[in-house]
């Protein structure tokens, strides 16, 4: 059975098909393997947006449980941190051997990262479908 990451939160806003939940990261993060790279971990408040079906009823102030498979968390870390790092290092190595100019190499590495994040943004809907995060009353 896959490991599940859980957070308890409070509904802070409800719109047509969206629920905004405020969470404070706490003890469940201490057991998580990716806590040092997760943007949810820490002690600050996070506001998360969830798409919900129209028939699901949530109200402001309601306590909810947010659940996510650990594999989805790891996939998020790979997409947000690991791949950009690999692209940056690879770009620097390749462009430095081609141009022999540090300024141009750095600029081209940044262009490679910008292209990566544009592609990531364009595929956000497909990625969102694979990174399932559930909200339960």
Buried (B, 14 or more C-beta within 10 A) or exposed (E): EEEEBEBEBBBBEBEEEEBBBEBEBEEBBEEBEBBEBBEBBBEEEBEBEBEBEEEEEBEEEBEBEBBBBBBBBBBBBBBBBEBBEEBBEEBBEBBBEEEEEEEEBBEBBEEBBEEBEEEBEEEEEEBEEEBEBEBEE
